[in-house]
Amino acid sequence: MKAQLKPRINLENRTPLEQVIPLSTPYVLFVDPANTCNFRCSFCPTGDRELIKSTGRWQGRMDFEVYKKVIDDLGDFDKPLKVLRLYKEGEPLLHTQFADMVRYAKNSGHVEYIDTTTNGYLLTPDRVDQILDAGIDRINISVDGMSKEQYWELTRTKVDFDDFVSKVRYLYEHKGNCEICVKIPGDILNETDKQRFFDTFGDIADRVSIENFAPCWPTFDIEERMGIQITEGIYGNSIMDTQVCPYIFYSVAVNSDGSVSLCFLDWARKLVIGNARTTSLKDIWNSAALQQHRIAHLEGRRKENPTCAACGQLSHCLPDNIDAHAQNLLAKFVDNQAIIKT
């Protein structure tokens, strides 16, 4: 097997957040090209169209002019953005200008690295050539079954599995400097299927990994919907009780309609802190609304917010933990807020 057995998230050599925050420039920006999906996965809120409809969440693709403003806004920060993540809730390749999005960000000089996560269904050779030519740095592919039957059970979508594999193979063979990561939820696989996963994708990807389902979406009960019991974290890690969310200290998320959420898991739009259509990203990053959330977390009041209280990302998927540094960081943020006000 050529591929590394390694999760899509880099868990090693991470910058200790307690040494660098408050950050004048975010490390990561999530931008959602499209918040709809061609799959109806039972483990994802977007897959439940009636549920999404009940929230009143706008459905559609990001206006390209709004996207360009978002990227242009990054020029206001004192440093380039480390990572632009072109995905959040939907299938990003549903945006017909996805390659243009990659190219615009690459040419801006404001972004060091661009990745996306896709179900791979739309990775036709023509689309692959356009996206790779635009300069994307990594493509994460979510595999949702090792047969058409498993795909139907999990996604309610008819997928020709052999054709899907051929698309991934074409991508890998033409990837150039782009890194290809392929992952699958192990909860749906028996031991034979797990070996088939490695045999199938191990030579047509740079990284492969088997992950566990995790209750990351706030107020979305994945155990009930999937009929499973989750006993360990997404990477086989122990489940822990975390008080402080590290993500809000280094990232924000721009939704498809231009609204900005403090959390990339804000599927129900309960954590909106601004709108990129009318406000600069720098002003949103330094806003009182976002600072109040950060300070509340550092003061141990995360669970006063019902959405944050219901988040399973922090207990099951967390790559960083700054709980032990909360008091020292709180003093820094209070001082930093005073400086911003003056």
RODO-2510 file (C-alpha; in nm, 4 decimals, decimal comma):
residues 342
     n   res          X          Y          Z
     1     m     0,0000     0,0000     0,0000
     2     k     0,1475     0,3332    -0,1095
     3     a    -0,0739     0,5548     0,1048
     4     q     0,0016     0,6524     0,4622
     5     l    -0,2413     0,5253     0,7226
     6     k    -0,3086     0,8717     0,8535
     7     p    -0,6212     1,0828     0,9269
     8     r    -0,7012     1,3850     0,7137
     9     i    -0,6458     1,6161     1,0130
    10     n    -0,2811     1,6624     1,1013
    11     l    -0,2572     1,5562     1,4635
    12     e     0,1179     1,5910     1,4988
    13     n     0,3400     1,9023     1,5048
    14     r     0,0471     2,1338     1,5756
    15     t     0,1199     2,4867     1,6921
    16     p     0,0401     2,5121     2,0662
    17     l    -0,2465     2,7586     2,0629
    18     e    -0,1749     2,8836     2,4122
    19     q     0,1533     3,0231     2,2799
    20     v     0,0081     3,2249     1,9921
    21     i    -0,3455     3,3400     2,0723
    22     p    -0,4943     3,6004     2,0611
    23     l    -0,4365     3,5862     1,6851
    24     s    -0,4496     3,9012     1,4755
    25     t    -0,5116     3,6822     1,1695
    26     p    -0,7159     3,3598     1,1790
    27     y    -0,5351     3,0423     1,0853
    28     v    -0,8334     2,8807     0,9127
    29     l    -1,1311     3,0144     0,7204
    30     f    -1,4178     2,7838     0,6235
    31     v    -1,6114     2,8979     0,3172
    32     d    -1,9131     2,6968     0,2062
    33     p    -1,9469     2,6994    -0,1753
    34     a    -2,2853     2,5253    -0,1557
    35     n    -2,4843     2,4241     0,1495
    36     t    -2,6939     2,1666    -0,0343
    37     c    -2,5888     1,8119    -0,1137
    38     n    -2,6549     1,5487    -0,3781
    39     f    -2,6449     1,2792    -0,1062
    40     r    -2,8944     1,2271     0,1744
    41     c    -2,6630     1,0843     0,4390
    42     s    -2,8362     0,9784     0,7578
    43     f    -2,5417     1,0934     0,9704
    44     c    -2,5489     1,4547     0,8467
    45     p    -2,8060     1,7298     0,9088
    46     t    -2,7858     1,8470     0,5474
    47     g    -2,9020     1,5032     0,4387
    48     d    -3,2329     1,5549     0,6189
    49     r    -3,4012     1,8056     0,3922
    50     e    -3,7103     1,8433     0,6071
    51     l    -3,4944     1,9158     0,9099
    52     i    -3,3026     2,1845     0,7232
    53     k    -3,6255     2,3333     0,5926
    54     s    -3,7546     2,3589     0,9496
    55     t    -3,4579     2,5769     1,0497
    56     g    -3,5281     2,8332     0,7779
    57     r    -3,1696     2,7979     0,6571
    58     w    -3,1179     2,9506     0,3137
    59     q    -3,0327     2,6842     0,0570
    60     g    -2,8123     2,7399    -0,2439
    61     r    -2,4706     2,8253    -0,3838
    62     m    -2,2528     3,1142    -0,2786
    63     d    -2,2670     3,4142    -0,5085
    64     f    -1,9278     3,4449    -0,6741
    65     e    -1,9087     3,8192    -0,6123
    66     v    -1,9638     3,7575    -0,2412
    67     y    -1,6888     3,4965    -0,2517
    68     k    -1,4484     3,7400    -0,4158
    69     k    -1,5217     3,9969    -0,1443
    70     v    -1,4447     3,7365     0,1215
    71     i    -1,1079     3,6592    -0,0352
    72     d    -1,0318     4,0278    -0,0929
    73     d    -1,1135     4,0956     0,2728
    74     l    -0,8310     3,8655     0,3751
    75     g    -0,5931     4,1327     0,2481
    76     d    -0,6897     4,3475     0,5483
    77     f    -0,5143     4,1107     0,7874
    78     d    -0,1463     4,1500     0,8663
    79     k    -0,0591     3,7963     0,7555
    80     p    -0,1818     3,5552     0,4889
    81     l    -0,4418     3,3001     0,5877
    82     k    -0,2811     2,9640     0,6562
    83     v    -0,5709     2,7442     0,5363
    84     l    -0,8797     2,8121     0,3265
    85     r    -1,1253     2,5235     0,3648
    86     l    -1,3723     2,5275     0,0767
    87     y    -1,6400     2,3209     0,2450
    88     k    -1,8712     2,3318     0,5450
    89     e    -2,2167     2,1759     0,5157
    90     g    -2,2857     2,0830     0,1553
    91     e    -2,1169     1,9198    -0,1405
    92     p    -1,8725     2,1877    -0,2623
    93     l    -1,8520     2,0559    -0,6171
    94     l    -2,2176     2,1439    -0,6686
    95     h    -2,0858     2,4961    -0,7235
    96     t    -2,0179     2,5163    -1,0967
    97     q    -1,7437     2,7748    -1,0364
    98     f    -1,5589     2,5738    -0,7738
    99     a    -1,2364     2,5695    -0,9769
   100     d    -1,2666     2,9467    -1,0239
   101     m    -1,2977     2,9801    -0,6472
   102     v    -0,9730     2,7924    -0,5982
   103     r    -0,7952     2,9936    -0,8661
   104     y    -0,9153     3,3301    -0,7341
   105     a    -0,7921     3,2514    -0,3833
   106     k    -0,4602     3,1182    -0,5125
   107     n    -0,3994     3,4274    -0,7226
   108     s    -0,4959     3,6635    -0,4410
   109     g    -0,1753     3,6177    -0,2442
   110     h    -0,3846     3,6115     0,0739
   111     v    -0,4028     3,2327     0,1156
   112     e    -0,1215     2,9852     0,1731
   113     y    -0,3105     2,6562     0,1402
   114     i    -0,6493     2,5419     0,0052
   115     d    -0,8327     2,2176     0,0695
   116     t    -1,1798     2,0754     0,0331
   117     t    -1,3829     1,7725     0,1369
   118     t    -1,6136     1,6036    -0,1128
   119     n    -1,8158     1,2868    -0,1505
   120     g    -1,6381     1,2449    -0,4845
   121     y    -1,9491     1,1745    -0,6900
   122     l    -1,8870     1,4753    -0,9169
   123     l    -1,5145     1,4161    -0,9655
   124     t    -1,5408     1,3595    -1,3392
   125     p    -1,2153     1,3873    -1,5365
   126     d    -1,3152     1,7290    -1,6741
   127     r    -1,3881     1,8673    -1,3271
   128     v    -1,0724     1,7097    -1,1861
   129     d    -0,8565     1,8703    -1,4556
   130     q    -1,0066     2,2134    -1,3883
   131     i    -0,9697     2,1908    -1,0106
   132     l    -0,6138     2,0618    -1,0209
   133     d    -0,5160     2,3253    -1,2762
   134     a    -0,6555     2,5923    -1,0420
   135     g    -0,3997     2,4890    -0,7800
   136     i    -0,5846     2,3168    -0,4973
   137     d    -0,3485     2,1710    -0,2353
   138     r    -0,5553     1,8868    -0,0918
   139     i    -0,8753     1,7001    -0,1686
   140     n    -1,0347     1,4911     0,1067
   141     i    -1,2728     1,2264    -0,0240
   142     s    -1,5415     1,0782     0,1973
   143     v    -1,6193     0,7189     0,0994
   144     d    -1,9649     0,6178     0,2208
   145     g    -1,9665     0,2461     0,1477
   146     m    -1,7753    -0,0340    -0,0189
   147     s    -2,0617    -0,1332    -0,2480
   148     k    -2,3630     0,0205    -0,4157
   149     e    -2,5807    -0,1447    -0,1502
   150     q    -2,3903     0,0196     0,1356
   151     y    -2,4018     0,3534    -0,0426
   152     w    -2,7772     0,3306    -0,0804
   153     e    -2,8251     0,2344     0,2834
   154     l    -2,6153     0,5254     0,4106
   155     t    -2,6737     0,7996     0,1529
   156     r    -2,9979     0,7083    -0,0256
   157     t    -2,8054     0,7648    -0,3487
   158     k    -2,7431     0,5225    -0,6339
   159     v    -2,3675     0,5046    -0,6769
   160     d    -2,1799     0,2863    -0,9249
   161     f    -1,8986     0,1854    -0,6924
   162     d    -1,6588     0,0749    -0,9664
   163     d    -1,7106     0,4051    -1,1475
   164     f    -1,6498     0,5924    -0,8222
   165     v    -1,3191     0,4098    -0,7727
   166     s    -1,2171     0,4896    -1,1296
   167     k    -1,2798     0,8604    -1,0608
   168     v    -1,0558     0,8504    -0,7546
   169     r    -0,7912     0,6670    -0,9551
   170     y    -0,8000     0,9300    -1,2295
   171     l    -0,7672     1,2042    -0,9693
   172     y    -0,4691     1,0350    -0,8084
   173     e    -0,2952     0,9702    -1,1394
   174     h    -0,3246     1,3356    -1,2400
   175     k    -0,2901     1,5010    -0,8976
   176     g     0,0510     1,6615    -0,9425
   177     n     0,1361     1,8270    -0,6101
   178     c    -0,2185     1,7948    -0,4726
   179     e    -0,2543     1,5603    -0,1759
   180     i    -0,5361     1,3055    -0,1954
   181     c    -0,6871     1,1800     0,1317
   182     v    -0,9544     0,9101     0,1421
   183     k    -1,1515     0,8197     0,4557
   184     i    -1,4477     0,6012     0,5450
   185     p    -1,6609     0,5533     0,8582
   186     g    -1,5602     0,2226     1,0136
   187     d    -1,8949     0,1860     1,1892
   188     i    -2,0526     0,0597     0,8645
   189     l    -1,7789    -0,1942     0,7859
   190     n    -1,6980    -0,5469     0,8920
   191     e    -1,3373    -0,6646     0,9016
   192     t    -1,3499    -0,7908     0,5427
   193     d    -1,4793    -0,4558     0,4211
   194     k    -1,2062    -0,2718     0,6090
   195     q    -0,9393    -0,4744     0,4330
   196     r    -1,1150    -0,4156     0,1006
   197     f    -1,1043    -0,0426     0,1708
   198     f    -0,7262    -0,0515     0,2126
   199     d    -0,6832    -0,2799    -0,0893
   200     t    -0,9039    -0,0563    -0,3050
   201     f    -0,7770     0,2886    -0,2120
   202     g    -0,4344     0,2236    -0,0627
   203     d    -0,2551     0,2685    -0,3952
   204     i    -0,4660     0,5567    -0,5304
   205     a    -0,4386     0,7984    -0,2383
   206     d    -0,1683     0,9690    -0,0330
   207     r    -0,3527     0,9099     0,2948
   208     v    -0,6213     0,6631     0,3913
   209     s    -0,8033     0,6375     0,7220
   210     i    -1,0942     0,4651     0,8882
   211     e    -1,2811     0,6981     1,1213
   212     n    -1,5593     0,6505     1,3724
   213     f    -1,8889     0,8327     1,3629
   214     a    -1,8950     1,1179     1,6115
   215     p    -2,1775     1,3331     1,7544
   216     c    -2,0128     1,6489     1,6271
   217     w    -2,3260     1,8279     1,5014
   218     p    -2,4909     2,0145     1,7931
   219     t    -2,8482     1,9021     1,8701
   220     f    -2,8318     1,6334     1,5981
   221     d    -2,8519     1,2893     1,7575
   222     i    -2,6394     1,0717     1,5331
   223     e    -2,6623     0,7682     1,7625
   224     e    -3,0399     0,7651     1,7352
   225     r    -3,0372     0,8259     1,3621
   226     m    -2,7728     0,5632     1,2899
   227     g    -2,8865     0,3113     1,5510
   228     i    -2,5391     0,2876     1,7009
   229     q    -2,3689     0,3529     2,0328
   230     i    -2,0560     0,5657     2,0185
   231     t    -1,7962     0,4615     2,2746
   232     e    -1,4779     0,6289     2,1496
   233     g    -1,3627     0,9337     1,9569
   234     i    -1,3418     0,9761     1,5828
   235     y    -0,9821     0,8494     1,5654
   236     g    -1,0210     0,5861     1,8365
   237     n    -0,9250     0,8422     2,0982
   238     s    -1,0800     0,8548     2,4435
   239     i    -1,3908     1,0675     2,4925
   240     m    -1,3177     1,3678     2,7153
   241     d    -1,5068     1,6561     2,8695
   242     t    -1,3630     1,9809     2,7345
   243     q    -1,4531     2,3231     2,8650
   244     v    -1,2971     2,5561     2,6067
   245     c    -1,3518     2,5347     2,2317
   246     p    -1,0183     2,6027     2,0600
   247     y    -1,1712     2,6516     1,7140
   248     i    -1,3213     2,9917     1,7921
   249     f    -0,9729     3,1210     1,8669
   250     y    -0,8263     3,0407     1,5242
   251     s    -1,1120     3,0011     1,2749
   252     v    -1,4471     3,1322     1,1536
   253     a    -1,6879     3,0096     0,8868
   254     v    -1,8569     3,1940     0,6019
   255     n    -2,1855     3,0320     0,5082
   256     s    -2,3156     3,0121     0,1522
   257     d    -2,5410     3,3141     0,1985
   258     g    -2,2526     3,5277     0,3285
   259     s    -2,3473     3,5079     0,6946
   260     v    -2,0548     3,4306     0,9244
   261     s    -2,0706     3,1681     1,1990
   262     l    -1,8200     3,1435     1,4782
   263     c    -1,8291     2,7636     1,4330
   264     f    -1,7952     2,5450     1,1233
   265     l    -2,0549     2,3088     1,2745
   266     d    -2,3259     2,5745     1,2931
   267     w    -2,5660     2,3887     1,0649
   268     a    -2,8793     2,5428     1,2227
   269     r    -2,7446     2,9015     1,2175
   270     k    -2,7523     2,9470     1,5926
   271     l    -2,4044     3,1003     1,6135
   272     v    -2,4067     3,3729     1,3479
   273     i    -2,1861     3,6686     1,4421
   274     g    -2,1895     3,8827     1,1265
   275     n    -2,2349     3,9015     0,7519
   276     a    -1,9473     3,9105     0,5049
   277     r    -2,1665     4,0853     0,2475
   278     t    -2,1747     4,4032     0,4549
   279     t    -1,8872     4,3779     0,7017
   280     s    -1,5183     4,3084     0,6573
   281     l    -1,3862     3,9782     0,7855
   282     k    -1,1305     4,1620     0,9962
   283     d    -1,4040     4,3550     1,1722
   284     i    -1,5965     4,0322     1,2332
   285     w    -1,2821     3,8587     1,3607
   286     n    -1,2258     4,1414     1,6100
   287     s    -1,5953     4,1970     1,6867
   288     a    -1,7424     4,2191     2,0321
   289     a    -1,9765     3,9309     1,9471
   290     l    -1,6915     3,6896     1,8812
   291     q    -1,4830     3,8193     2,1710
   292     q    -1,7737     3,7651     2,4094
   293     h    -1,7958     3,4010     2,3059
   294     r    -1,4230     3,3508     2,3524
   295     i    -1,4251     3,5094     2,6959
   296     a    -1,7302     3,3059     2,8005
   297     h    -1,5476     2,9849     2,7099
   298     l    -1,2336     3,0906     2,8957
   299     e    -1,4461     3,1703     3,2010
   300     g    -1,5898     2,8179     3,1952
   301     r    -1,9321     2,9279     3,0673
   302     r    -1,9363     2,7407     2,7355
   303     k    -2,2363     2,5295     2,8307
   304     e    -2,4502     2,8329     2,9028
   305     n    -2,4952     2,8483     2,5264
   306     p    -2,7278     2,5567     2,4356
   307     t    -2,5669     2,5026     2,0956
   308     c    -2,2126     2,4965     2,2316
   309     a    -2,3288     2,2792     2,5214
   310     a    -2,4584     2,0158     2,2768
   311     c    -2,1368     2,0017     2,0720
   312     g    -1,9757     1,6596     2,0471
   313     q    -1,6806     1,7852     1,8439
   314     l    -1,5020     1,8899     2,1609
   315     s    -1,5493     1,5566     2,3351
   316     h    -1,4930     1,3218     2,0393
   317     c    -1,2828     1,4956     1,7741
   318     l    -1,0653     1,7565     1,9416
   319     p    -0,7071     1,7968     1,8086
   320     d    -0,6219     2,0827     2,0482
   321     n    -0,6966     2,1323     2,4167
   322     i    -0,6371     2,4661     2,5872
   323     d    -0,8386     2,4043     2,9045
   324     a    -0,5311     2,4105     3,1265
   325     h    -0,4395     2,7557     2,9962
   326     a    -0,7820     2,9171     3,0251
   327     q    -0,7023     3,1560     3,3099
   328     n    -0,3811     3,2860     3,1545
   329     l    -0,5513     3,3275     2,8172
   330     l    -0,8469     3,5030     2,9743
   331     a    -0,6195     3,7779     3,1028
   332     k    -0,4717     3,8183     2,7553
   333     f    -0,8112     3,8425     2,5920
   334     v    -0,9443     4,0942     2,8402
   335     d    -0,6349     4,3101     2,7791
   336     n    -0,6641     4,2609     2,4016
   337     q    -1,0297     4,3631     2,4059
   338     a    -0,9391     4,6814     2,5910
   339     i    -0,6763     4,7609     2,3272
   340     i    -0,9257     4,7067     2,0428
   341     k    -1,1811     4,9391     2,2076
   342     t    -0,9219     5,2174     2,2331
***
